[in-house]
Amino acid sequence: MHTVIWTIRPNEGTSRKDIAEELEVSKRDYAGGAGLQRVVLGVSSDNKCVIEISLWENKAAADAFFTRAWETALSRRWQAAPVAREEWDTLTVI
């Protein structure tokens, strides 16, 4: 299993309502991802950080899904807010 964590720092002043709307779009973006096991979307209590955590069958499935075009669309959707990607080998899921 493989986990990808996208960390997004919304632009200053982005409301929680706007963040929730963007996360709804993100939720649809993951639909049908080959090898996708689970997605968790969250926001910090101060609205300054958003995370998109996805669990994949393997790294190859994640890499096939997260193309450069996907990353560009993510940045565009968040209006060029800083975006970072972390990857983890997932040893167990409870």
Chimera marker file (.cmm) of the C-alpha trace (Angstrom):
<marker_set name="trace">
<marker id="1" x="0.000" y="0.000" z="0.000" r="1" g="1" b="0" radius="0.5"/>
<marker id="2" x="1.086" y="3.559" z="-0.645" r="1" g="1" b="0" radius="0.5"/>
<marker id="3" x="-0.107" y="6.866" z="0.839" r="1" g="1" b="0" radius="0.5"/>
<marker id="4" x="0.070" y="10.280" z="-0.815" r="1" g="1" b="0" radius="0.5"/>
<marker id="5" x="-0.545" y="13.407" z="1.240" r="1" g="1" b="0" radius="0.5"/>
<marker id="6" x="-1.181" y="16.701" z="-0.513" r="1" g="1" b="0" radius="0.5"/>
<marker id="7" x="-0.823" y="19.742" z="1.749" r="1" g="1" b="0" radius="0.5"/>
<marker id="8" x="-2.394" y="22.926" z="0.455" r="1" g="1" b="0" radius="0.5"/>
<marker id="9" x="-2.068" y="26.344" z="2.040" r="1" g="1" b="0" radius="0.5"/>
<marker id="10" x="-5.150" y="28.300" z="0.926" r="1" g="1" b="0" radius="0.5"/>
<marker id="11" x="-4.681" y="31.963" z="0.184" r="1" g="1" b="0" radius="0.5"/>
<marker id="12" x="-5.096" y="34.277" z="3.173" r="1" g="1" b="0" radius="0.5"/>
<marker id="13" x="-8.731" y="35.051" z="3.846" r="1" g="1" b="0" radius="0.5"/>
<marker id="14" x="-10.138" y="31.917" z="2.186" r="1" g="1" b="0" radius="0.5"/>
<marker id="15" x="-13.316" y="31.085" z="4.091" r="1" g="1" b="0" radius="0.5"/>
<marker id="16" x="-14.204" y="27.681" z="5.483" r="1" g="1" b="0" radius="0.5"/>
<marker id="17" x="-17.212" y="27.653" z="3.131" r="1" g="1" b="0" radius="0.5"/>
<marker id="18" x="-14.913" y="28.178" z="0.129" r="1" g="1" b="0" radius="0.5"/>
<marker id="19" x="-12.588" y="25.444" z="1.392" r="1" g="1" b="0" radius="0.5"/>
<marker id="20" x="-15.528" y="23.031" z="1.795" r="1" g="1" b="0" radius="0.5"/>
<marker id="21" x="-16.633" y="23.766" z="-1.774" r="1" g="1" b="0" radius="0.5"/>
<marker id="22" x="-13.134" y="23.112" z="-3.107" r="1" g="1" b="0" radius="0.5"/>
<marker id="23" x="-12.938" y="19.843" z="-1.188" r="1" g="1" b="0" radius="0.5"/>
<marker id="24" x="-16.214" y="18.733" z="-2.790" r="1" g="1" b="0" radius="0.5"/>
<marker id="25" x="-14.559" y="19.238" z="-6.193" r="1" g="1" b="0" radius="0.5"/>
<marker id="26" x="-11.498" y="17.327" z="-4.979" r="1" g="1" b="0" radius="0.5"/>
<marker id="27" x="-13.711" y="14.463" z="-3.837" r="1" g="1" b="0" radius="0.5"/>
<marker id="28" x="-15.111" y="14.095" z="-7.345" r="1" g="1" b="0" radius="0.5"/>
<marker id="29" x="-11.608" y="14.237" z="-8.830" r="1" g="1" b="0" radius="0.5"/>
<marker id="30" x="-10.626" y="11.038" z="-7.030" r="1" g="1" b="0" radius="0.5"/>
<marker id="31" x="-13.667" y="9.042" z="-8.211" r="1" g="1" b="0" radius="0.5"/>
<marker id="32" x="-12.692" y="6.036" z="-10.268" r="1" g="1" b="0" radius="0.5"/>
<marker id="33" x="-8.958" y="6.217" z="-9.570" r="1" g="1" b="0" radius="0.5"/>
<marker id="34" x="-7.528" y="2.796" z="-10.482" r="1" g="1" b="0" radius="0.5"/>
<marker id="35" x="-5.972" y="1.283" z="-7.368" r="1" g="1" b="0" radius="0.5"/>
<marker id="36" x="-7.443" y="3.914" z="-5.038" r="1" g="1" b="0" radius="0.5"/>
<marker id="37" x="-8.456" y="2.465" z="-1.670" r="1" g="1" b="0" radius="0.5"/>
<marker id="38" x="-9.487" y="5.481" z="0.392" r="1" g="1" b="0" radius="0.5"/>
<marker id="39" x="-9.392" y="9.293" z="0.466" r="1" g="1" b="0" radius="0.5"/>
<marker id="40" x="-9.533" y="11.572" z="3.504" r="1" g="1" b="0" radius="0.5"/>
<marker id="41" x="-9.935" y="15.335" z="3.068" r="1" g="1" b="0" radius="0.5"/>
<marker id="42" x="-9.439" y="17.741" z="5.946" r="1" g="1" b="0" radius="0.5"/>
<marker id="43" x="-8.834" y="21.310" z="7.022" r="1" g="1" b="0" radius="0.5"/>
<marker id="44" x="-7.086" y="22.801" z="10.036" r="1" g="1" b="0" radius="0.5"/>
<marker id="45" x="-9.198" y="24.635" z="12.621" r="1" g="1" b="0" radius="0.5"/>
<marker id="46" x="-7.711" y="27.993" z="11.525" r="1" g="1" b="0" radius="0.5"/>
<marker id="47" x="-8.428" y="27.334" z="7.805" r="1" g="1" b="0" radius="0.5"/>
<marker id="48" x="-4.749" y="27.811" z="6.928" r="1" g="1" b="0" radius="0.5"/>
<marker id="49" x="-3.995" y="24.258" z="5.857" r="1" g="1" b="0" radius="0.5"/>
<marker id="50" x="-5.888" y="21.653" z="3.836" r="1" g="1" b="0" radius="0.5"/>
<marker id="51" x="-4.873" y="18.027" z="3.406" r="1" g="1" b="0" radius="0.5"/>
<marker id="52" x="-5.854" y="15.425" z="0.868" r="1" g="1" b="0" radius="0.5"/>
<marker id="53" x="-4.711" y="11.970" z="1.975" r="1" g="1" b="0" radius="0.5"/>
<marker id="54" x="-5.115" y="9.087" z="-0.444" r="1" g="1" b="0" radius="0.5"/>
<marker id="55" x="-4.354" y="5.409" z="0.069" r="1" g="1" b="0" radius="0.5"/>
<marker id="56" x="-3.387" y="3.385" z="-3.008" r="1" g="1" b="0" radius="0.5"/>
<marker id="57" x="-2.786" y="-0.285" z="-3.767" r="1" g="1" b="0" radius="0.5"/>
<marker id="58" x="0.797" y="0.645" z="-4.677" r="1" g="1" b="0" radius="0.5"/>
<marker id="59" x="3.047" y="3.541" z="-5.695" r="1" g="1" b="0" radius="0.5"/>
<marker id="60" x="2.628" y="2.794" z="-9.397" r="1" g="1" b="0" radius="0.5"/>
<marker id="61" x="-1.152" y="3.339" z="-9.125" r="1" g="1" b="0" radius="0.5"/>
<marker id="62" x="-0.626" y="6.666" z="-7.351" r="1" g="1" b="0" radius="0.5"/>
<marker id="63" x="1.963" y="7.802" z="-9.888" r="1" g="1" b="0" radius="0.5"/>
<marker id="64" x="-0.338" y="6.874" z="-12.775" r="1" g="1" b="0" radius="0.5"/>
<marker id="65" x="-3.170" y="8.908" z="-11.244" r="1" g="1" b="0" radius="0.5"/>
<marker id="66" x="-1.234" y="12.004" z="-10.154" r="1" g="1" b="0" radius="0.5"/>
<marker id="67" x="-0.073" y="13.309" z="-13.515" r="1" g="1" b="0" radius="0.5"/>
<marker id="68" x="1.427" y="16.744" z="-14.116" r="1" g="1" b="0" radius="0.5"/>
<marker id="69" x="-1.979" y="17.807" z="-15.511" r="1" g="1" b="0" radius="0.5"/>
<marker id="70" x="-3.641" y="16.681" z="-12.262" r="1" g="1" b="0" radius="0.5"/>
<marker id="71" x="-1.162" y="18.704" z="-10.195" r="1" g="1" b="0" radius="0.5"/>
<marker id="72" x="-1.724" y="21.748" z="-12.420" r="1" g="1" b="0" radius="0.5"/>
<marker id="73" x="-5.489" y="21.435" z="-11.979" r="1" g="1" b="0" radius="0.5"/>
<marker id="74" x="-5.030" y="21.157" z="-8.199" r="1" g="1" b="0" radius="0.5"/>
<marker id="75" x="-2.957" y="24.347" z="-8.108" r="1" g="1" b="0" radius="0.5"/>
<marker id="76" x="-5.425" y="26.144" z="-10.368" r="1" g="1" b="0" radius="0.5"/>
<marker id="77" x="-8.388" y="25.075" z="-8.245" r="1" g="1" b="0" radius="0.5"/>
<marker id="78" x="-6.697" y="26.460" z="-5.133" r="1" g="1" b="0" radius="0.5"/>
<marker id="79" x="-5.719" y="29.627" z="-7.054" r="1" g="1" b="0" radius="0.5"/>
<marker id="80" x="-1.993" y="28.838" z="-7.095" r="1" g="1" b="0" radius="0.5"/>
<marker id="81" x="-1.816" y="28.349" z="-3.340" r="1" g="1" b="0" radius="0.5"/>
<marker id="82" x="1.359" y="26.557" z="-2.242" r="1" g="1" b="0" radius="0.5"/>
<marker id="83" x="0.938" y="22.799" z="-2.708" r="1" g="1" b="0" radius="0.5"/>
<marker id="84" x="3.243" y="20.051" z="-1.397" r="1" g="1" b="0" radius="0.5"/>
<marker id="85" x="3.226" y="16.269" z="-1.990" r="1" g="1" b="0" radius="0.5"/>
<marker id="86" x="4.482" y="13.681" z="0.490" r="1" g="1" b="0" radius="0.5"/>
<marker id="87" x="4.654" y="9.955" z="-0.130" r="1" g="1" b="0" radius="0.5"/>
<marker id="88" x="4.688" y="7.135" z="2.393" r="1" g="1" b="0" radius="0.5"/>
<marker id="89" x="4.976" y="3.376" z="2.174" r="1" g="1" b="0" radius="0.5"/>
<marker id="90" x="1.933" y="2.198" z="4.115" r="1" g="1" b="0" radius="0.5"/>
<marker id="91" x="2.658" y="-0.884" z="6.176" r="1" g="1" b="0" radius="0.5"/>
<marker id="92" x="-0.733" y="-1.392" z="7.778" r="1" g="1" b="0" radius="0.5"/>
<marker id="93" x="-4.274" y="-0.009" z="7.750" r="1" g="1" b="0" radius="0.5"/>
<marker id="94" x="-6.649" y="-0.419" z="10.663" r="1" g="1" b="0" radius="0.5"/>
<link id1="1" id2="2" r="1" g="1" b="0" radius="0.2"/>
<link id1="2" id2="3" r="1" g="1" b="0" radius="0.2"/>
<link id1="3" id2="4" r="1" g="1" b="0" radius="0.2"/>
<link id1="4" id2="5" r="1" g="1" b="0" radius="0.2"/>
<link id1="5" id2="6" r="1" g="1" b="0" radius="0.2"/>
<link id1="6" id2="7" r="1" g="1" b="0" radius="0.2"/>
<link id1="7" id2="8" r="1" g="1" b="0" radius="0.2"/>
<link id1="8" id2="9" r="1" g="1" b="0" radius="0.2"/>
<link id1="9" id2="10" r="1" g="1" b="0" radius="0.2"/>
<link id1="10" id2="11" r="1" g="1" b="0" radius="0.2"/>
<link id1="11" id2="12" r="1" g="1" b="0" radius="0.2"/>
<link id1="12" id2="13" r="1" g="1" b="0" radius="0.2"/>
<link id1="13" id2="14" r="1" g="1" b="0" radius="0.2"/>
<link id1="14" id2="15" r="1" g="1" b="0" radius="0.2"/>
<link id1="15" id2="16" r="1" g="1" b="0" radius="0.2"/>
<link id1="16" id2="17" r="1" g="1" b="0" radius="0.2"/>
<link id1="17" id2="18" r="1" g="1" b="0" radius="0.2"/>
<link id1="18" id2="19" r="1" g="1" b="0" radius="0.2"/>
<link id1="19" id2="20" r="1" g="1" b="0" radius="0.2"/>
<link id1="20" id2="21" r="1" g="1" b="0" radius="0.2"/>
<link id1="21" id2="22" r="1" g="1" b="0" radius="0.2"/>
<link id1="22" id2="23" r="1" g="1" b="0" radius="0.2"/>
<link id1="23" id2="24" r="1" g="1" b="0" radius="0.2"/>
<link id1="24" id2="25" r="1" g="1" b="0" radius="0.2"/>
<link id1="25" id2="26" r="1" g="1" b="0" radius="0.2"/>
<link id1="26" id2="27" r="1" g="1" b="0" radius="0.2"/>
<link id1="27" id2="28" r="1" g="1" b="0" radius="0.2"/>
<link id1="28" id2="29" r="1" g="1" b="0" radius="0.2"/>
<link id1="29" id2="30" r="1" g="1" b="0" radius="0.2"/>
<link id1="30" id2="31" r="1" g="1" b="0" radius="0.2"/>
<link id1="31" id2="32" r="1" g="1" b="0" radius="0.2"/>
<link id1="32" id2="33" r="1" g="1" b="0" radius="0.2"/>
<link id1="33" id2="34" r="1" g="1" b="0" radius="0.2"/>
<link id1="34" id2="35" r="1" g="1" b="0" radius="0.2"/>
<link id1="35" id2="36" r="1" g="1" b="0" radius="0.2"/>
<link id1="36" id2="37" r="1" g="1" b="0" radius="0.2"/>
<link id1="37" id2="38" r="1" g="1" b="0" radius="0.2"/>
<link id1="38" id2="39" r="1" g="1" b="0" radius="0.2"/>
<link id1="39" id2="40" r="1" g="1" b="0" radius="0.2"/>
<link id1="40" id2="41" r="1" g="1" b="0" radius="0.2"/>
<link id1="41" id2="42" r="1" g="1" b="0" radius="0.2"/>
<link id1="42" id2="43" r="1" g="1" b="0" radius="0.2"/>
<link id1="43" id2="44" r="1" g="1" b="0" radius="0.2"/>
<link id1="44" id2="45" r="1" g="1" b="0" radius="0.2"/>
<link id1="45" id2="46" r="1" g="1" b="0" radius="0.2"/>
<link id1="46" id2="47" r="1" g="1" b="0" radius="0.2"/>
<link id1="47" id2="48" r="1" g="1" b="0" radius="0.2"/>
<link id1="48" id2="49" r="1" g="1" b="0" radius="0.2"/>
<link id1="49" id2="50" r="1" g="1" b="0" radius="0.2"/>
<link id1="50" id2="51" r="1" g="1" b="0" radius="0.2"/>
<link id1="51" id2="52" r="1" g="1" b="0" radius="0.2"/>
<link id1="52" id2="53" r="1" g="1" b="0" radius="0.2"/>
<link id1="53" id2="54" r="1" g="1" b="0" radius="0.2"/>
<link id1="54" id2="55" r="1" g="1" b="0" radius="0.2"/>
<link id1="55" id2="56" r="1" g="1" b="0" radius="0.2"/>
<link id1="56" id2="57" r="1" g="1" b="0" radius="0.2"/>
<link id1="57" id2="58" r="1" g="1" b="0" radius="0.2"/>
<link id1="58" id2="59" r="1" g="1" b="0" radius="0.2"/>
<link id1="59" id2="60" r="1" g="1" b="0" radius="0.2"/>
<link id1="60" id2="61" r="1" g="1" b="0" radius="0.2"/>
<link id1="61" id2="62" r="1" g="1" b="0" radius="0.2"/>
<link id1="62" id2="63" r="1" g="1" b="0" radius="0.2"/>
<link id1="63" id2="64" r="1" g="1" b="0" radius="0.2"/>
<link id1="64" id2="65" r="1" g="1" b="0" radius="0.2"/>
<link id1="65" id2="66" r="1" g="1" b="0" radius="0.2"/>
<link id1="66" id2="67" r="1" g="1" b="0" radius="0.2"/>
<link id1="67" id2="68" r="1" g="1" b="0" radius="0.2"/>
<link id1="68" id2="69" r="1" g="1" b="0" radius="0.2"/>
<link id1="69" id2="70" r="1" g="1" b="0" radius="0.2"/>
<link id1="70" id2="71" r="1" g="1" b="0" radius="0.2"/>
<link id1="71" id2="72" r="1" g="1" b="0" radius="0.2"/>
<link id1="72" id2="73" r="1" g="1" b="0" radius="0.2"/>
<link id1="73" id2="74" r="1" g="1" b="0" radius="0.2"/>
<link id1="74" id2="75" r="1" g="1" b="0" radius="0.2"/>
<link id1="75" id2="76" r="1" g="1" b="0" radius="0.2"/>
<link id1="76" id2="77" r="1" g="1" b="0" radius="0.2"/>
<link id1="77" id2="78" r="1" g="1" b="0" radius="0.2"/>
<link id1="78" id2="79" r="1" g="1" b="0" radius="0.2"/>
<link id1="79" id2="80" r="1" g="1" b="0" radius="0.2"/>
<link id1="80" id2="81" r="1" g="1" b="0" radius="0.2"/>
<link id1="81" id2="82" r="1" g="1" b="0" radius="0.2"/>
<link id1="82" id2="83" r="1" g="1" b="0" radius="0.2"/>
<link id1="83" id2="84" r="1" g="1" b="0" radius="0.2"/>
<link id1="84" id2="85" r="1" g="1" b="0" radius="0.2"/>
<link id1="85" id2="86" r="1" g="1" b="0" radius="0.2"/>
<link id1="86" id2="87" r="1" g="1" b="0" radius="0.2"/>
<link id1="87" id2="88" r="1" g="1" b="0" radius="0.2"/>
<link id1="88" id2="89" r="1" g="1" b="0" radius="0.2"/>
<link id1="89" id2="90" r="1" g="1" b="0" radius="0.2"/>
<link id1="90" id2="91" r="1" g="1" b="0" radius="0.2"/>
<link id1="91" id2="92" r="1" g="1" b="0" radius="0.2"/>
<link id1="92" id2="93" r="1" g="1" b="0" radius="0.2"/>
<link id1="93" id2="94" r="1" g="1" b="0" radius="0.2"/>
</marker_set>
